Amino acid sequence: MRRLLALAELQSQRVLTDMKVVVAIDSFKGSLTSLEAGQAAKAGILRALPDAQVTVRPLADGGEGTVEAVAAGMGGEVRTVTVTGPLGEPVDCPYGILPGGTAVIEMAGVAGLPQVPEEKRDPMVTTTYGVGQVIRDAIEKGCRRFIVGVGGSATNDGGAGMLQALGFGLLDERGGQIPFGAKGLAELASIDPSGALPALSACSFRVACDVTNPLCGPLGCSAVFGPQKGASPESIRQMDGWLDRFAKLAAVSFPGADPNVPGTGAAGGLGFAFLAFTNAVLEPGIQIVLEETRLEDYVRDADVVVTGEGRLDGQSVMGKAPVGVAQLAKKYARPVLAFAGSVREDASACNGAGIDAFFPILRAPMSLGEAMDPVNARNNMAAAAEQAFRLIQAARSL
């Protein structure tokens, strides 16, 4: 009997010693990057289980933080290029280049809504020209595969500016390039692809698109997203008509120019431009990131999977990164823990979506500024992870 008890104890210790934990946490926006949050959780886990094997992987959902997370986590580099911003002024846009020649671009880093002061927001004039400039720069650096996040745009030009930067002629009746912004589409008479960058035909684009809106109509980009970008009811009506005419002109020469495909209304019609004029697919952002970072290769051998984001709530089940991780982990029946800066009451929906247990990391009352302070956030994350894994250690020792 003593030998059996001793063997059981040794087995328990072995399980704890050999425990493999995979950590993939989305960024705590304005506080911690994905890898910073993951490393903080790892520190706490190792305080509870010093011999555990803890692997930290990058995580993002295709939106803000994707470039930094994927580039850092995949051994890539971040390059900054000065391009045309949404109002025509120069902006510095970082984008990632991964080993093997894949570029990672966030459209919002070029023409995002936060880049436009509220009093200047007007999709009639904002342009995606800078997006095309970033793509051109990456092509010149040898990239032929692209991951492009298109959330958070300030534009509604149907991607016309991007196409112009890539060499397409979006021409008025006099044969000149139309002006920037949605208002330029009012002058569009023809589309000339002859000047398009030759290397573009060898490029492929995975476009991280988490909306299903078509290009036009009551559910189109103008009607649904125009108001938050500064559009008036009258300009919404005008832009919708111009985009419809743009799509009809494009369909003459480009078979992929179908404005009814879900997602073509993403980023003010940028989704349409990618589908119609390039070799592109529109996919959920989290799906792209999980596949490109090969998280499944790590999860399949894990004993516990850890994820999280700045705030867990009922919306987290709708394509957000932590639930994407959880669903992947459940493919291999792995337990999933999540840590968040804050947790809303409706976050219980996450339990039904694969997250076995979630924990807010705050340990004492504090202001939002104090909670988002990177030092406090790291310490809170580490402490929460430590206590959760001390509980795991206690449970497995029974």
C-alpha positions as CSV (number, residue, x, y, z in Angstrom):
1,M,0.0,0.0,0.0
2,R,2.8,2.4,0.8
3,R,4.4,1.7,-2.5
4,L,1.2,2.4,-4.3
5,L,0.8,5.7,-2.5
6,A,4.4,6.6,-3.2
7,L,3.9,5.7,-6.9
8,A,0.7,7.8,-7.0
9,E,2.5,10.7,-5.5
10,L,5.4,10.4,-8.0
11,Q,2.9,10.3,-10.8
12,S,1.2,13.4,-9.5
13,Q,4.5,15.2,-9.3
14,R,5.5,14.1,-12.8
15,V,2.2,15.4,-14.2
16,L,2.8,18.8,-12.6
17,T,6.5,18.9,-13.6
18,D,5.7,18.0,-17.2
19,M,2.7,20.3,-17.5
20,K,2.7,22.0,-20.9
21,V,0.9,25.3,-21.0
22,V,0.3,27.4,-24.1
23,V,-0.4,31.1,-23.6
24,A,-2.0,33.2,-26.3
25,I,-3.5,36.4,-25.1
26,D,-4.8,39.3,-27.2
27,S,-3.4,42.8,-26.5
28,F,-4.7,44.9,-23.6
29,K,-5.1,47.9,-25.9
30,G,-3.3,51.0,-24.5
31,S,-1.7,48.9,-21.8
32,L,0.0,45.6,-22.8
33,T,0.9,44.1,-26.2
34,S,-0.1,40.5,-26.8
35,L,3.4,39.2,-26.0
36,E,3.7,41.4,-22.9
37,A,0.5,40.1,-21.6
38,G,1.5,36.5,-22.4
39,Q,4.9,36.9,-20.7
40,A,3.3,38.3,-17.6
41,A,1.0,35.3,-17.4
42,K,3.9,33.0,-17.9
43,A,5.8,34.6,-15.0
44,G,2.8,33.9,-12.7
45,I,2.4,30.4,-13.9
46,L,6.0,29.6,-13.3
47,R,5.7,31.0,-9.7
48,A,3.1,28.3,-9.1
49,L,4.7,25.6,-11.2
50,P,8.4,26.3,-11.6
51,D,9.0,23.2,-13.8
52,A,6.1,23.7,-16.2
53,Q,6.8,24.2,-19.9
54,V,5.1,27.4,-20.8
55,T,5.0,28.6,-24.4
56,V,3.8,32.1,-25.3
57,R,2.4,32.7,-28.7
58,P,1.2,35.9,-30.4
59,L,-2.6,36.6,-30.7
60,A,-4.7,39.2,-32.5
61,D,-8.0,39.3,-34.4
62,G,-6.8,41.1,-37.5
63,G,-7.4,44.6,-36.0
64,E,-5.3,46.9,-33.9
65,G,-2.1,45.1,-32.6
66,T,-2.0,42.5,-35.4
67,V,1.2,43.8,-37.0
68,E,3.1,44.0,-33.7
69,A,1.8,40.7,-32.4
70,V,2.3,38.6,-35.6
71,A,5.7,40.2,-36.5
72,A,7.2,39.8,-33.1
73,G,5.7,36.3,-32.5
74,M,6.8,35.0,-35.9
75,G,10.4,36.4,-35.9
76,G,9.6,39.1,-38.4
77,E,10.5,42.8,-38.6
78,V,8.4,45.9,-38.4
79,R,9.1,48.5,-41.1
80,T,7.8,52.0,-41.0
81,V,7.0,53.9,-44.2
82,T,5.7,57.4,-44.7
83,V,2.6,57.4,-46.8
84,T,-0.5,59.5,-47.6
85,G,-2.9,59.6,-44.6
86,P,-6.7,59.7,-44.8
87,L,-6.8,63.5,-45.2
88,G,-4.0,63.6,-47.7
89,E,-1.3,64.5,-45.1
90,P,1.8,62.3,-44.5
91,V,1.6,59.6,-41.9
92,D,4.1,57.1,-40.6
93,C,2.6,53.6,-41.0
94,P,4.3,50.5,-39.5
95,Y,3.8,47.1,-41.2
96,G,5.3,43.7,-40.6
97,I,7.5,41.6,-42.9
98,L,7.6,37.9,-41.9
99,P,10.3,35.4,-42.9
100,G,9.4,34.1,-46.4
101,G,8.1,37.4,-47.6
102,T,4.6,37.8,-46.1
103,A,3.6,41.4,-45.3
104,V,1.2,42.2,-42.4
105,I,-0.7,45.4,-42.8
106,E,-3.3,47.2,-40.7
107,M,-5.5,49.4,-42.8
108,A,-6.3,51.5,-39.7
109,G,-2.6,52.3,-39.4
110,V,-2.9,54.2,-42.7
111,A,-6.4,55.5,-42.8
112,G,-8.0,54.7,-39.5
113,L,-10.8,56.7,-37.8
114,P,-8.6,57.7,-34.8
115,Q,-6.2,59.5,-37.2
116,V,-8.9,62.0,-38.2
117,P,-10.0,64.6,-35.6
118,E,-13.7,64.4,-35.0
119,E,-14.4,67.8,-36.4
120,K,-12.7,66.8,-39.7
121,R,-14.3,63.4,-40.2
122,D,-15.9,63.3,-43.7
123,P,-15.8,60.2,-45.9
124,M,-16.4,62.4,-48.9
125,V,-12.7,63.4,-48.7
126,T,-10.9,60.6,-46.8
127,T,-8.8,58.3,-48.9
128,T,-7.3,54.8,-49.0
129,Y,-4.4,56.0,-51.2
130,G,-1.9,55.3,-48.4
131,V,-3.0,51.6,-48.2
132,G,-1.9,51.1,-51.7
133,Q,1.4,52.9,-51.0
134,V,2.1,50.5,-48.2
135,I,1.3,47.5,-50.4
136,R,3.6,48.9,-53.1
137,D,6.4,49.4,-50.6
138,A,6.1,45.8,-49.4
139,I,6.1,44.5,-53.0
140,E,9.3,46.4,-53.6
141,K,10.8,44.7,-50.6
142,G,10.0,41.3,-52.2
143,C,6.7,40.5,-50.5
144,R,4.1,38.5,-52.5
145,R,1.8,37.3,-49.7
146,F,-0.2,39.8,-47.7
147,I,-2.3,39.7,-44.5
148,V,-4.4,42.9,-44.4
149,G,-6.6,43.9,-41.5
150,V,-9.3,46.3,-42.7
151,G,-11.1,47.3,-39.5
152,G,-11.4,50.8,-38.1
153,S,-11.4,52.8,-41.3
154,A,-12.2,56.4,-41.8
155,T,-12.9,56.0,-45.5
156,N,-15.8,55.2,-47.9
157,D,-14.1,55.5,-51.3
158,G,-14.5,51.8,-52.3
159,G,-10.8,51.3,-52.2
160,A,-10.4,53.7,-55.2
161,G,-7.4,55.5,-53.5
162,M,-5.6,52.2,-52.9
163,L,-6.1,51.2,-56.5
164,Q,-4.8,54.5,-57.8
165,A,-1.6,54.0,-55.7
166,L,-1.2,50.6,-57.2
167,G,-1.3,52.0,-60.7
168,F,-4.9,51.6,-61.8
169,G,-6.4,54.4,-63.7
170,L,-9.7,55.5,-62.1
171,L,-10.4,58.1,-64.7
172,D,-12.8,60.9,-65.3
173,E,-14.3,61.9,-68.7
174,R,-11.1,63.8,-69.5
175,G,-8.9,60.8,-68.8
176,G,-7.4,62.1,-65.6
177,Q,-7.4,60.4,-62.2
178,I,-10.4,61.2,-60.1
179,P,-9.9,63.2,-56.8
180,F,-9.4,61.5,-53.5
181,G,-12.3,60.5,-51.3
182,A,-15.8,59.2,-52.0
183,K,-16.6,62.4,-53.9
184,G,-14.1,61.4,-56.5
185,L,-16.3,58.4,-57.5
186,A,-18.9,60.9,-58.7
187,E,-16.5,61.8,-61.5
188,L,-15.6,58.2,-62.4
189,A,-16.1,57.4,-66.1
190,S,-13.7,54.5,-66.8
191,I,-11.3,52.1,-65.2
192,D,-7.9,51.5,-66.8
193,P,-5.8,48.6,-65.4
194,S,-3.0,48.9,-67.9
195,G,-0.7,50.8,-65.5
196,A,-1.2,48.5,-62.5
197,L,2.0,47.3,-60.8
198,P,3.0,44.2,-62.8
199,A,4.1,42.3,-59.7
200,L,0.5,42.7,-58.3
201,S,-0.6,39.7,-60.4
202,A,1.8,37.4,-58.4
203,C,0.5,38.6,-55.1
204,S,-2.2,37.0,-52.9
205,F,-4.1,38.8,-50.1
206,R,-5.7,37.3,-47.0
207,V,-8.0,40.1,-45.9
208,A,-9.1,40.0,-42.3
209,C,-12.7,41.0,-42.5
210,D,-15.1,40.6,-39.6
211,V,-18.2,42.2,-41.1
212,T,-20.6,40.7,-43.7
213,N,-22.0,43.9,-45.1
214,P,-22.4,44.2,-48.9
215,L,-21.1,47.2,-50.7
216,C,-24.3,49.0,-51.3
217,G,-27.9,49.2,-50.1
218,P,-29.5,49.6,-46.6
219,L,-26.9,47.2,-45.2
220,G,-24.0,48.6,-47.2
221,C,-21.0,50.5,-46.0
222,S,-22.4,54.0,-46.6
223,A,-25.6,53.4,-44.7
224,V,-24.2,51.3,-41.8
225,F,-20.8,52.8,-41.2
226,G,-21.0,56.2,-42.9
227,P,-22.5,58.0,-39.9
228,Q,-19.6,57.2,-37.5
229,K,-17.2,58.5,-40.2
230,G,-19.0,61.8,-40.4
231,A,-21.4,61.2,-43.2
232,S,-24.7,63.1,-43.4
233,P,-28.0,61.5,-44.6
234,E,-27.5,63.2,-48.0
235,S,-23.9,62.2,-48.4
236,I,-24.8,58.6,-47.5
237,R,-27.4,58.6,-50.3
238,Q,-24.9,60.0,-52.8
239,M,-22.0,57.7,-51.8
240,D,-24.2,54.6,-52.1
241,G,-25.1,55.6,-55.6
242,W,-21.6,56.3,-56.6
243,L,-20.3,53.0,-55.2
244,D,-23.1,51.1,-57.1
245,R,-21.9,52.8,-60.3
246,F,-18.3,52.0,-59.5
247,A,-19.2,48.3,-59.1
248,K,-21.0,48.2,-62.4
249,L,-18.0,49.8,-64.2
250,A,-15.7,47.3,-62.5
251,A,-17.8,44.3,-63.5
252,V,-17.3,45.1,-67.2
253,S,-13.7,43.9,-67.0
254,F,-13.3,42.2,-63.6
255,P,-15.4,39.1,-63.0
256,G,-14.8,39.3,-59.2
257,A,-16.5,42.6,-59.0
258,D,-19.7,41.4,-57.2
259,P,-20.9,44.1,-54.7
260,N,-23.2,41.6,-53.0
261,V,-20.5,39.3,-51.7
262,P,-20.5,39.5,-47.8
263,G,-17.7,41.7,-46.6
264,T,-17.4,43.8,-49.8
265,G,-18.7,46.7,-47.6
266,A,-15.8,46.4,-45.2
267,A,-13.7,49.5,-44.6
268,G,-15.9,51.7,-46.8
269,G,-15.7,49.3,-49.7
270,L,-12.1,48.4,-49.5
271,G,-13.2,44.7,-49.2
272,F,-14.8,45.1,-52.7
273,A,-11.6,46.6,-54.2
274,F,-9.6,43.7,-52.9
275,L,-12.0,41.1,-54.2
276,A,-12.6,42.7,-57.6
277,F,-9.1,43.8,-58.5
278,T,-6.6,41.5,-56.7
279,N,-6.2,37.9,-55.9
280,A,-7.8,38.1,-52.5
281,V,-10.0,36.2,-50.0
282,L,-12.0,37.8,-47.2
283,E,-11.8,35.8,-44.0
284,P,-12.4,36.2,-40.3
285,G,-9.4,37.9,-38.7
286,I,-8.9,35.4,-35.9
287,Q,-9.0,32.5,-38.4
288,I,-6.1,34.1,-40.4
289,V,-4.0,34.9,-37.3
290,L,-4.5,31.4,-35.8
291,E,-3.5,29.7,-39.1
292,E,-0.6,32.0,-39.9
293,T,0.9,31.7,-36.4
294,R,0.3,27.9,-36.4
295,L,-1.2,28.0,-32.9
296,E,-2.8,24.6,-33.5
297,D,0.7,23.0,-33.6
298,Y,1.2,24.1,-30.0
299,V,-2.3,23.6,-28.6
300,R,-2.5,19.9,-29.7
301,D,0.3,19.0,-27.2
302,A,-0.8,21.3,-24.4
303,D,-2.3,20.3,-21.0
304,V,-3.8,23.8,-20.4
305,V,-4.4,26.7,-22.8
306,V,-4.5,30.3,-21.5
307,T,-6.0,33.2,-23.4
308,G,-7.6,36.5,-22.7
309,E,-8.1,40.1,-23.7
310,G,-8.6,43.6,-22.2
311,R,-12.3,43.0,-21.6
312,L,-14.4,39.9,-21.7
313,D,-18.1,40.4,-22.4
314,G,-21.0,39.0,-24.4
315,Q,-19.5,40.3,-27.6
316,S,-16.4,38.2,-27.1
317,V,-18.1,35.2,-28.5
318,M,-18.6,37.0,-31.8
319,G,-15.3,36.4,-33.5
320,K,-13.1,37.7,-30.9
321,A,-9.6,36.3,-30.4
322,P,-10.0,34.5,-27.0
323,V,-13.0,32.5,-28.2
324,G,-11.2,31.6,-31.4
325,V,-8.4,30.2,-29.2
326,A,-10.9,28.3,-27.0
327,Q,-12.6,26.7,-30.0
328,L,-9.3,25.5,-31.3
329,A,-8.4,24.1,-27.9
330,K,-11.7,22.2,-27.7
331,K,-10.8,20.5,-30.9
332,Y,-8.3,18.6,-28.7
333,A,-10.4,18.6,-25.5
334,R,-7.9,21.0,-23.8
335,P,-9.1,23.0,-20.8
336,V,-9.1,26.8,-21.4
337,L,-8.6,29.6,-18.9
338,A,-9.0,33.3,-19.8
339,F,-7.7,36.4,-18.0
340,A,-9.1,39.9,-18.7
341,G,-8.6,43.4,-17.5
342,S,-12.3,43.6,-16.8
343,V,-15.2,41.2,-17.0
344,R,-18.8,42.1,-17.8
345,E,-21.8,40.3,-16.4
346,D,-22.7,38.9,-19.8
347,A,-19.2,37.3,-20.2
348,S,-20.8,34.1,-19.0
349,A,-21.5,33.5,-22.7
350,C,-17.8,32.7,-23.0
351,N,-18.3,29.6,-20.9
352,G,-20.6,28.2,-23.5
353,A,-18.1,29.0,-26.3
354,G,-15.2,27.0,-24.9
355,I,-13.6,29.1,-22.1
356,D,-13.9,26.9,-19.1
357,A,-13.1,29.6,-16.5
358,F,-12.3,33.3,-16.8
359,F,-10.8,35.7,-14.3
360,P,-10.5,39.5,-14.0
361,I,-7.0,40.4,-13.1
362,L,-7.7,43.4,-10.9
363,R,-6.9,42.7,-7.2
364,A,-8.0,46.1,-5.7
365,P,-10.1,49.1,-6.5
366,M,-8.3,51.4,-8.8
367,S,-8.9,54.0,-11.5
368,L,-8.9,53.0,-15.2
369,G,-5.6,54.8,-15.6
370,E,-4.1,52.9,-12.8
371,A,-5.4,49.6,-14.1
372,M,-4.0,50.3,-17.6
373,D,-0.6,51.3,-16.3
374,P,1.7,48.7,-17.9
375,V,3.5,47.9,-14.6
376,N,0.3,47.4,-12.7
377,A,-1.2,45.4,-15.6
378,R,1.8,43.1,-15.7
379,N,1.8,42.6,-12.0
380,N,-2.0,42.0,-11.9
381,M,-1.8,39.5,-14.8
382,A,1.1,37.6,-13.2
383,A,-0.7,37.4,-9.8
384,A,-4.0,36.2,-11.3
385,A,-2.2,33.5,-13.3
386,E,-0.2,32.4,-10.3
387,Q,-3.3,31.9,-8.2
388,A,-5.2,30.1,-10.9
389,F,-2.4,27.6,-11.4
390,R,-1.9,27.1,-7.7
391,L,-5.5,25.9,-7.7
392,I,-4.7,23.6,-10.6
393,Q,-1.7,22.3,-8.7
394,A,-3.8,21.7,-5.6
395,A,-6.5,19.9,-7.5
396,R,-4.1,17.6,-9.3
397,S,-2.4,16.7,-6.1
398,L,-5.6,15.3,-4.6
